[in-house]
Amino acid sequence: MQNQFSTPTPESRRSILAEYGEQYDRLIREKERQRITSISRTTAYTLEKRRAFPYA
């Protein structure tokens, strides 16, 4: 099974951000990304290559 990241709708994006106590979408540094997602840098990179994780 392959999971592929799909961009959320604006409404769903606002809902997700509100659940995490964020007011707006923004870029974050690696340390904060790790705290939010709880996955390692290597795992995030691997998922990005498979397009199963948001990437810039």
PDB file of N, CA, C, O and CB in Angstrom:
ATOM      1  N   MET A   1       0.836  -1.175   0.000  1.00  0.00           N
ATOM      2  CA  MET A   1       0.000   0.000   0.000  1.00  0.00           C
ATOM      3  C   MET A   1       0.886   1.245   0.000  1.00  0.00           C
ATOM      4  O   MET A   1       1.805   1.363   0.810  1.00  0.00           O
ATOM      5  CB  MET A   1      -0.954  -0.005   1.213  1.00  0.00           C
ATOM      6  N   GLN A   2       0.603   2.162  -0.907  1.00  0.00           N
ATOM      7  CA  GLN A   2       1.359   3.413  -0.966  1.00  0.00           C
ATOM      8  C   GLN A   2       0.437   4.567  -0.619  1.00  0.00           C
ATOM      9  O   GLN A   2      -0.641   4.713  -1.194  1.00  0.00           O
ATOM     10  CB  GLN A   2       1.993   3.621  -2.367  1.00  0.00           C
ATOM     11  N   ASN A   3       0.870   5.377   0.319  1.00  0.00           N
ATOM     12  CA  ASN A   3       0.135   6.587   0.661  1.00  0.00           C
ATOM     13  C   ASN A   3       0.770   7.741  -0.072  1.00  0.00           C
ATOM     14  O   ASN A   3       1.993   7.877  -0.085  1.00  0.00           O
ATOM     15  CB  ASN A   3       0.122   6.836   2.194  1.00  0.00           C
ATOM     16  N   GLN A   4      -0.055   8.580  -0.685  1.00  0.00           N
ATOM     17  CA  GLN A   4       0.467   9.746  -1.372  1.00  0.00           C
ATOM     18  C   GLN A   4      -0.175  10.976  -0.752  1.00  0.00           C
ATOM     19  O   GLN A   4      -1.384  11.016  -0.523  1.00  0.00           O
ATOM     20  CB  GLN A   4       0.198   9.674  -2.908  1.00  0.00           C
ATOM     21  N   PHE A   5       0.650  11.976  -0.486  1.00  0.00           N
ATOM     22  CA  PHE A   5       0.156  13.207   0.118  1.00  0.00           C
ATOM     23  C   PHE A   5      -0.766  13.916  -0.861  1.00  0.00           C
ATOM     24  O   PHE A   5      -0.439  14.056  -2.039  1.00  0.00           O
ATOM     25  CB  PHE A   5       1.326  14.128   0.532  1.00  0.00           C
ATOM     26  N   SER A   6      -1.909  14.358  -0.376  1.00  0.00           N
ATOM     27  CA  SER A   6      -2.803  15.177  -1.190  1.00  0.00           C
ATOM     28  C   SER A   6      -3.048  16.477  -0.427  1.00  0.00           C
ATOM     29  O   SER A   6      -3.323  16.460   0.772  1.00  0.00           O
ATOM     30  CB  SER A   6      -4.159  14.427  -1.505  1.00  0.00           C
ATOM     31  N   THR A   7      -2.946  17.578  -1.119  1.00  0.00           N
ATOM     32  CA  THR A   7      -3.093  18.886  -0.499  1.00  0.00           C
ATOM     33  C   THR A   7      -4.515  19.050   0.035  1.00  0.00           C
ATOM     34  O   THR A   7      -5.477  18.825  -0.700  1.00  0.00           O
ATOM     35  CB  THR A   7      -2.756  20.009  -1.505  1.00  0.00           C
ATOM     36  N   PRO A   8      -4.661  19.437   1.300  1.00  0.00           N
ATOM     37  CA  PRO A   8      -6.006  19.604   1.865  1.00  0.00           C
ATOM     38  C   PRO A   8      -6.701  20.842   1.297  1.00  0.00           C
ATOM     39  O   PRO A   8      -6.047  21.771   0.825  1.00  0.00           O
ATOM     40  CB  PRO A   8      -5.931  19.705   3.395  1.00  0.00           C
ATOM     41  N   THR A   9      -8.020  20.841   1.349  1.00  0.00           N
ATOM     42  CA  THR A   9      -8.791  22.005   0.920  1.00  0.00           C
ATOM     43  C   THR A   9      -8.542  23.136   1.919  1.00  0.00           C
ATOM     44  O   THR A   9      -8.099  22.878   3.038  1.00  0.00           O
ATOM     45  CB  THR A   9     -10.324  21.669   0.812  1.00  0.00           C
ATOM     46  N   PRO A  10      -8.819  24.373   1.534  1.00  0.00           N
ATOM     47  CA  PRO A  10      -8.625  25.488   2.472  1.00  0.00           C
ATOM     48  C   PRO A  10      -9.398  25.302   3.785  1.00  0.00           C
ATOM     49  O   PRO A  10      -8.888  25.627   4.857  1.00  0.00           O
ATOM     50  CB  PRO A  10      -9.053  26.791   1.813  1.00  0.00           C
ATOM     51  N   GLU A  11     -10.629  24.778   3.698  1.00  0.00           N
ATOM     52  CA  GLU A  11     -11.426  24.572   4.908  1.00  0.00           C
ATOM     53  C   GLU A  11     -10.789  23.515   5.807  1.00  0.00           C
ATOM     54  O   GLU A  11     -10.697  23.694   7.021  1.00  0.00           O
ATOM     55  CB  GLU A  11     -12.862  24.160   4.542  1.00  0.00           C
ATOM     56  N   SER A  12     -10.354  22.420   5.202  1.00  0.00           N
ATOM     57  CA  SER A  12      -9.753  21.354   5.998  1.00  0.00           C
ATOM     58  C   SER A  12      -8.399  21.796   6.555  1.00  0.00           C
ATOM     59  O   SER A  12      -8.029  21.396   7.658  1.00  0.00           O
ATOM     60  CB  SER A  12      -9.592  20.078   5.153  1.00  0.00           C
ATOM     61  N   ARG A  13      -7.662  22.610   5.812  1.00  0.00           N
ATOM     62  CA  ARG A  13      -6.379  23.141   6.290  1.00  0.00           C
ATOM     63  C   ARG A  13      -6.592  23.991   7.539  1.00  0.00           C
ATOM     64  O   ARG A  13      -5.861  23.856   8.520  1.00  0.00           O
ATOM     65  CB  ARG A  13      -5.684  23.976   5.185  1.00  0.00           C
ATOM     66  N   ARG A  14      -7.605  24.876   7.498  1.00  0.00           N
ATOM     67  CA  ARG A  14      -7.903  25.720   8.665  1.00  0.00           C
ATOM     68  C   ARG A  14      -8.300  24.873   9.867  1.00  0.00           C
ATOM     69  O   ARG A  14      -7.910  25.168  10.997  1.00  0.00           O
ATOM     70  CB  ARG A  14      -9.025  26.719   8.336  1.00  0.00           C
ATOM     71  N   SER A  15      -9.073  23.825   9.624  1.00  0.00           N
ATOM     72  CA  SER A  15      -9.509  22.933  10.699  1.00  0.00           C
ATOM     73  C   SER A  15      -8.319  22.209  11.327  1.00  0.00           C
ATOM     74  O   SER A  15      -8.224  22.117  12.551  1.00  0.00           O
ATOM     75  CB  SER A  15     -10.527  21.914  10.167  1.00  0.00           C
ATOM     76  N   ILE A  16      -7.422  21.700  10.503  1.00  0.00           N
ATOM     77  CA  ILE A  16      -6.233  20.992  10.995  1.00  0.00           C
ATOM     78  C   ILE A  16      -5.349  21.941  11.796  1.00  0.00           C
ATOM     79  O   ILE A  16      -4.882  21.590  12.880  1.00  0.00           O
ATOM     80  CB  ILE A  16      -5.433  20.379   9.819  1.00  0.00           C
ATOM     81  N   LEU A  17      -5.119  23.140  11.267  1.00  0.00           N
ATOM     82  CA  LEU A  17      -4.290  24.115  11.975  1.00  0.00           C
ATOM     83  C   LEU A  17      -4.903  24.468  13.326  1.00  0.00           C
ATOM     84  O   LEU A  17      -4.187  24.586  14.321  1.00  0.00           O
ATOM     85  CB  LEU A  17      -4.110  25.384  11.129  1.00  0.00           C
ATOM     86  N   ALA A  18      -6.226  24.637  13.366  1.00  0.00           N
ATOM     87  CA  ALA A  18      -6.908  24.975  14.620  1.00  0.00           C
ATOM     88  C   ALA A  18      -6.747  23.851  15.646  1.00  0.00           C
ATOM     89  O   ALA A  18      -6.585  24.120  16.837  1.00  0.00           O
ATOM     90  CB  ALA A  18      -8.405  25.249  14.362  1.00  0.00           C
ATOM     91  N   GLU A  19      -6.791  22.598  15.194  1.00  0.00           N
ATOM     92  CA  GLU A  19      -6.618  21.459  16.109  1.00  0.00           C
ATOM     93  C   GLU A  19      -5.247  21.483  16.782  1.00  0.00           C
ATOM     94  O   GLU A  19      -5.101  21.038  17.921  1.00  0.00           O
ATOM     95  CB  GLU A  19      -6.802  20.135  15.352  1.00  0.00           C
ATOM     96  N   TYR A  20      -4.243  22.004  16.075  1.00  0.00           N
ATOM     97  CA  TYR A  20      -2.887  22.060  16.619  1.00  0.00           C
ATOM     98  C   TYR A  20      -2.566  23.412  17.251  1.00  0.00           C
ATOM     99  O   TYR A  20      -1.429  23.656  17.655  1.00  0.00           O
ATOM    100  CB  TYR A  20      -1.882  21.760  15.529  1.00  0.00           C
ATOM    101  N   GLY A  21      -3.572  24.294  17.336  1.00  0.00           N
ATOM    102  CA  GLY A  21      -3.379  25.580  17.986  1.00  0.00           C
ATOM    103  C   GLY A  21      -2.593  26.577  17.150  1.00  0.00           C
ATOM    104  O   GLY A  21      -2.022  27.525  17.688  1.00  0.00           O
ATOM    105  N   GLU A  22      -2.559  26.372  15.849  1.00  0.00           N
ATOM    106  CA  GLU A  22      -1.845  27.284  14.950  1.00  0.00           C
ATOM    107  C   GLU A  22      -2.854  28.203  14.272  1.00  0.00           C
ATOM    108  O   GLU A  22      -3.947  27.770  13.908  1.00  0.00           O
ATOM    109  CB  GLU A  22      -1.016  26.494  13.889  1.00  0.00           C
ATOM    110  N   GLN A  23      -2.487  29.468  14.104  1.00  0.00           N
ATOM    111  CA  GLN A  23      -3.400  30.428  13.492  1.00  0.00           C
ATOM    112  C   GLN A  23      -3.279  30.454  11.974  1.00  0.00           C
ATOM    113  O   GLN A  23      -4.249  30.764  11.282  1.00  0.00           O
ATOM    114  CB  GLN A  23      -3.145  31.810  14.047  1.00  0.00           C
ATOM    115  N   TYR A  24      -2.107  30.135  11.452  1.00  0.00           N
ATOM    116  CA  TYR A  24      -1.899  30.218  10.010  1.00  0.00           C
ATOM    117  C   TYR A  24      -0.826  29.230   9.579  1.00  0.00           C
ATOM    118  O   TYR A  24      -0.040  28.750  10.396  1.00  0.00           O
ATOM    119  CB  TYR A  24      -1.510  31.649   9.595  1.00  0.00           C
ATOM    120  N   ASP A  25      -0.804  28.937   8.295  1.00  0.00           N
ATOM    121  CA  ASP A  25       0.170  28.031   7.699  1.00  0.00           C
ATOM    122  C   ASP A  25       1.507  28.764   7.581  1.00  0.00           C
ATOM    123  O   ASP A  25       1.540  29.934   7.203  1.00  0.00           O
ATOM    124  CB  ASP A  25      -0.317  27.517   6.303  1.00  0.00           C
ATOM    125  N   ARG A  26       2.604  28.081   7.903  1.00  0.00           N
ATOM    126  CA  ARG A  26       3.916  28.722   7.851  1.00  0.00           C
ATOM    127  C   ARG A  26       5.002  27.678   7.662  1.00  0.00           C
ATOM    128  O   ARG A  26       4.775  26.485   7.864  1.00  0.00           O
ATOM    129  CB  ARG A  26       4.176  29.540   9.128  1.00  0.00           C
ATOM    130  N   LEU A  27       6.176  28.133   7.276  1.00  0.00           N
ATOM    131  CA  LEU A  27       7.329  27.246   7.181  1.00  0.00           C
ATOM    132  C   LEU A  27       7.898  27.047   8.579  1.00  0.00           C
ATOM    133  O   LEU A  27       7.874  27.959   9.404  1.00  0.00           O
ATOM    134  CB  LEU A  27       8.410  27.820   6.211  1.00  0.00           C
ATOM    135  N   ILE A  28       8.410  25.850   8.837  1.00  0.00           N
ATOM    136  CA  ILE A  28       8.978  25.555  10.150  1.00  0.00           C
ATOM    137  C   ILE A  28      10.371  24.971   9.993  1.00  0.00           C
ATOM    138  O   ILE A  28      10.720  24.441   8.938  1.00  0.00           O
ATOM    139  CB  ILE A  28       8.074  24.586  10.935  1.00  0.00           C
ATOM    140  N   ARG A  29      11.152  25.070  11.037  1.00  0.00           N
ATOM    141  CA  ARG A  29      12.504  24.506  11.036  1.00  0.00           C
ATOM    142  C   ARG A  29      12.447  23.022  11.382  1.00  0.00           C
ATOM    143  O   ARG A  29      11.435  22.520  11.872  1.00  0.00           O
ATOM    144  CB  ARG A  29      13.417  25.261  12.036  1.00  0.00           C
ATOM    145  N   GLU A  30      13.554  22.332  11.117  1.00  0.00           N
ATOM    146  CA  GLU A  30      13.626  20.884  11.304  1.00  0.00           C
ATOM    147  C   GLU A  30      13.275  20.451  12.726  1.00  0.00           C
ATOM    148  O   GLU A  30      12.537  19.484  12.912  1.00  0.00           O
ATOM    149  CB  GLU A  30      15.009  20.393  10.956  1.00  0.00           C
ATOM    150  N   LYS A  31      13.792  21.150  13.723  1.00  0.00           N
ATOM    151  CA  LYS A  31      13.537  20.772  15.121  1.00  0.00           C
ATOM    152  C   LYS A  31      12.041  20.820  15.438  1.00  0.00           C
ATOM    153  O   LYS A  31      11.517  19.935  16.116  1.00  0.00           O
ATOM    154  CB  LYS A  31      14.310  21.703  16.079  1.00  0.00           C
ATOM    155  N   GLU A  32      11.363  21.846  14.951  1.00  0.00           N
ATOM    156  CA  GLU A  32       9.927  21.965  15.192  1.00  0.00           C
ATOM    157  C   GLU A  32       9.152  20.910  14.402  1.00  0.00           C
ATOM    158  O   GLU A  32       8.164  20.371  14.901  1.00  0.00           O
ATOM    159  CB  GLU A  32       9.437  23.372  14.818  1.00  0.00           C
ATOM    160  N   ARG A  33       9.586  20.611  13.179  1.00  0.00           N
ATOM    161  CA  ARG A  33       8.940  19.570  12.379  1.00  0.00           C
ATOM    162  C   ARG A  33       8.998  18.227  13.097  1.00  0.00           C
ATOM    163  O   ARG A  33       8.024  17.474  13.110  1.00  0.00           O
ATOM    164  CB  ARG A  33       9.603  19.461  10.996  1.00  0.00           C
ATOM    165  N   GLN A  34      10.148  17.939  13.690  1.00  0.00           N
ATOM    166  CA  GLN A  34      10.309  16.673  14.400  1.00  0.00           C
ATOM    167  C   GLN A  34       9.399  16.623  15.632  1.00  0.00           C
ATOM    168  O   GLN A  34       8.827  15.576  15.936  1.00  0.00           O
ATOM    169  CB  GLN A  34      11.781  16.473  14.814  1.00  0.00           C
ATOM    170  N   ARG A  35       9.265  17.736  16.334  1.00  0.00           N
ATOM    171  CA  ARG A  35       8.384  17.783  17.508  1.00  0.00           C
ATOM    172  C   ARG A  35       6.928  17.565  17.099  1.00  0.00           C
ATOM    173  O   ARG A  35       6.189  16.854  17.780  1.00  0.00           O
ATOM    174  CB  ARG A  35       8.533  19.133  18.245  1.00  0.00           C
ATOM    175  N   ILE A  36       6.518  18.178  15.989  1.00  0.00           N
ATOM    176  CA  ILE A  36       5.129  18.082  15.538  1.00  0.00           C
ATOM    177  C   ILE A  36       4.806  16.685  15.009  1.00  0.00           C
ATOM    178  O   ILE A  36       3.763  16.123  15.342  1.00  0.00           O
ATOM    179  CB  ILE A  36       4.852  19.125  14.456  1.00  0.00           C
ATOM    180  N   THR A  37       5.693  16.126  14.190  1.00  0.00           N
ATOM    181  CA  THR A  37       5.387  14.854  13.520  1.00  0.00           C
ATOM    182  C   THR A  37       5.874  13.629  14.270  1.00  0.00           C
ATOM    183  O   THR A  37       5.346  12.536  14.068  1.00  0.00           O
ATOM    184  CB  THR A  37       5.985  14.850  12.155  1.00  0.00           C
ATOM    185  N   SER A  38       6.861  13.785  15.124  1.00  0.00           N
ATOM    186  CA  SER A  38       7.460  12.671  15.878  1.00  0.00           C
ATOM    187  C   SER A  38       8.119  11.623  14.989  1.00  0.00           C
ATOM    188  O   SER A  38       8.240  10.463  15.382  1.00  0.00           O
ATOM    189  CB  SER A  38       6.404  12.004  16.725  1.00  0.00           C
ATOM    190  N   ILE A  39       8.549  12.023  13.789  1.00  0.00           N
ATOM    191  CA  ILE A  39       9.295  11.091  12.937  1.00  0.00           C
ATOM    192  C   ILE A  39      10.694  11.644  12.705  1.00  0.00           C
ATOM    193  O   ILE A  39      10.911  12.854  12.765  1.00  0.00           O
ATOM    194  CB  ILE A  39       8.562  10.856  11.577  1.00  0.00           C
ATOM    195  N   SER A  40      11.628  10.758  12.444  1.00  0.00           N
ATOM    196  CA  SER A  40      13.018  11.171  12.275  1.00  0.00           C
ATOM    197  C   SER A  40      13.217  11.904  10.951  1.00  0.00           C
ATOM    198  O   SER A  40      12.370  11.856  10.060  1.00  0.00           O
ATOM    199  CB  SER A  40      13.946   9.956  12.348  1.00  0.00           C
ATOM    200  N   ARG A  41      14.345  12.577  10.847  1.00  0.00           N
ATOM    201  CA  ARG A  41      14.696  13.289   9.627  1.00  0.00           C
ATOM    202  C   ARG A  41      14.796  12.320   8.448  1.00  0.00           C
ATOM    203  O   ARG A  41      14.337  12.629   7.349  1.00  0.00           O
ATOM    204  CB  ARG A  41      16.018  14.047   9.811  1.00  0.00           C
ATOM    205  N   THR A  42      15.399  11.146   8.678  1.00  0.00           N
ATOM    206  CA  THR A  42      15.551  10.148   7.621  1.00  0.00           C
ATOM    207  C   THR A  42      14.194   9.646   7.140  1.00  0.00           C
ATOM    208  O   THR A  42      13.970   9.506   5.938  1.00  0.00           O
ATOM    209  CB  THR A  42      16.401   8.973   8.115  1.00  0.00           C
ATOM    210  N   THR A  43      13.297   9.376   8.074  1.00  0.00           N
ATOM    211  CA  THR A  43      11.961   8.914   7.699  1.00  0.00           C
ATOM    212  C   THR A  43      11.223   9.989   6.919  1.00  0.00           C
ATOM    213  O   THR A  43      10.569   9.688   5.921  1.00  0.00           O
ATOM    214  CB  THR A  43      11.156   8.515   8.944  1.00  0.00           C
ATOM    215  N   ALA A  44      11.318  11.239   7.359  1.00  0.00           N
ATOM    216  CA  ALA A  44      10.669  12.339   6.645  1.00  0.00           C
ATOM    217  C   ALA A  44      11.218  12.443   5.225  1.00  0.00           C
ATOM    218  O   ALA A  44      10.456  12.624   4.276  1.00  0.00           O
ATOM    219  CB  ALA A  44      10.870  13.673   7.398  1.00  0.00           C
ATOM    220  N   TYR A  45      12.540  12.329   5.078  1.00  0.00           N
ATOM    221  CA  TYR A  45      13.169  12.401   3.760  1.00  0.00           C
ATOM    222  C   TYR A  45      12.685  11.259   2.866  1.00  0.00           C
ATOM    223  O   TYR A  45      12.361  11.470   1.697  1.00  0.00           O
ATOM    224  CB  TYR A  45      14.705  12.359   3.894  1.00  0.00           C
ATOM    225  N   THR A  46      12.637  10.049   3.424  1.00  0.00           N
ATOM    226  CA  THR A  46      12.182   8.886   2.658  1.00  0.00           C
ATOM    227  C   THR A  46      10.735   9.076   2.208  1.00  0.00           C
ATOM    228  O   THR A  46      10.397   8.792   1.059  1.00  0.00           O
ATOM    229  CB  THR A  46      12.315   7.596   3.497  1.00  0.00           C
ATOM    230  N   LEU A  47       9.889   9.551   3.105  1.00  0.00           N
ATOM    231  CA  LEU A  47       8.489   9.793   2.758  1.00  0.00           C
ATOM    232  C   LEU A  47       8.357  10.903   1.718  1.00  0.00           C
ATOM    233  O   LEU A  47       7.508  10.815   0.830  1.00  0.00           O
ATOM    234  CB  LEU A  47       7.688  10.153   4.010  1.00  0.00           C
ATOM    235  N   GLU A  48       9.186  11.947   1.815  1.00  0.00           N
ATOM    236  CA  GLU A  48       9.166  13.019   0.822  1.00  0.00           C
ATOM    237  C   GLU A  48       9.504  12.479  -0.560  1.00  0.00           C
ATOM    238  O   GLU A  48       8.873  12.854  -1.549  1.00  0.00           O
ATOM    239  CB  GLU A  48      10.148  14.133   1.211  1.00  0.00           C
ATOM    240  N   LYS A  49      10.500  11.599  -0.630  1.00  0.00           N
ATOM    241  CA  LYS A  49      10.888  11.017  -1.921  1.00  0.00           C
ATOM    242  C   LYS A  49       9.739  10.210  -2.525  1.00  0.00           C
ATOM    243  O   LYS A  49       9.586  10.157  -3.745  1.00  0.00           O
ATOM    244  CB  LYS A  49      12.132  10.123  -1.755  1.00  0.00           C
ATOM    245  N   ARG A  50       8.931   9.581  -1.667  1.00  0.00           N
ATOM    246  CA  ARG A  50       7.786   8.793  -2.133  1.00  0.00           C
ATOM    247  C   ARG A  50       6.533   9.651  -2.298  1.00  0.00           C
ATOM    248  O   ARG A  50       5.468   9.149  -2.659  1.00  0.00           O
ATOM    249  CB  ARG A  50       7.504   7.650  -1.160  1.00  0.00           C
ATOM    250  N   ARG A  51       6.672  10.958  -2.030  1.00  0.00           N
ATOM    251  CA  ARG A  51       5.553  11.904  -2.079  1.00  0.00           C
ATOM    252  C   ARG A  51       4.431  11.505  -1.123  1.00  0.00           C
ATOM    253  O   ARG A  51       3.252  11.697  -1.419  1.00  0.00           O
ATOM    254  CB  ARG A  51       5.007  12.001  -3.503  1.00  0.00           C
ATOM    255  N   ALA A  52       4.812  10.948   0.026  1.00  0.00           N
ATOM    256  CA  ALA A  52       3.851  10.556   1.053  1.00  0.00           C
ATOM    257  C   ALA A  52       3.925  11.488   2.257  1.00  0.00           C
ATOM    258  O   ALA A  52       3.332  11.214   3.300  1.00  0.00           O
ATOM    259  CB  ALA A  52       4.097   9.111   1.490  1.00  0.00           C
ATOM    260  N   PHE A  53       4.654  12.587   2.107  1.00  0.00           N
ATOM    261  CA  PHE A  53       4.836  13.556   3.184  1.00  0.00           C
ATOM    262  C   PHE A  53       4.977  14.919   2.524  1.00  0.00           C
ATOM    263  O   PHE A  53       5.600  15.018   1.467  1.00  0.00           O
ATOM    264  CB  PHE A  53       6.091  13.212   4.088  1.00  0.00           C
ATOM    265  N   PRO A  54       4.417  15.979   3.114  1.00  0.00           N
ATOM    266  CA  PRO A  54       4.552  17.308   2.499  1.00  0.00           C
ATOM    267  C   PRO A  54       6.012  17.676   2.257  1.00  0.00           C
ATOM    268  O   PRO A  54       6.882  17.374   3.074  1.00  0.00           O
ATOM    269  CB  PRO A  54       3.896  18.369   3.383  1.00  0.00           C
ATOM    270  N   TYR A  55       6.264  18.313   1.155  1.00  0.00           N
ATOM    271  CA  TYR A  55       7.617  18.746   0.823  1.00  0.00           C
ATOM    272  C   TYR A  55       7.532  20.135   0.220  1.00  0.00           C
ATOM    273  O   TYR A  55       6.497  20.531  -0.315  1.00  0.00           O
ATOM    274  CB  TYR A  55       8.315  17.749  -0.156  1.00  0.00           C
ATOM    275  N   ALA A  56       8.620  20.863   0.308  1.00  0.00           N
ATOM    276  CA  ALA A  56       8.642  22.239  -0.206  1.00  0.00           C
ATOM    277  C   ALA A  56       8.983  22.255  -1.671  1.00  0.00           C
ATOM    278  O   ALA A  56       9.049  23.324  -2.278  1.00  0.00           O
ATOM    279  CB  ALA A  56       9.639  23.095   0.568  1.00  0.00           C
TER     280      ALA A  56
END
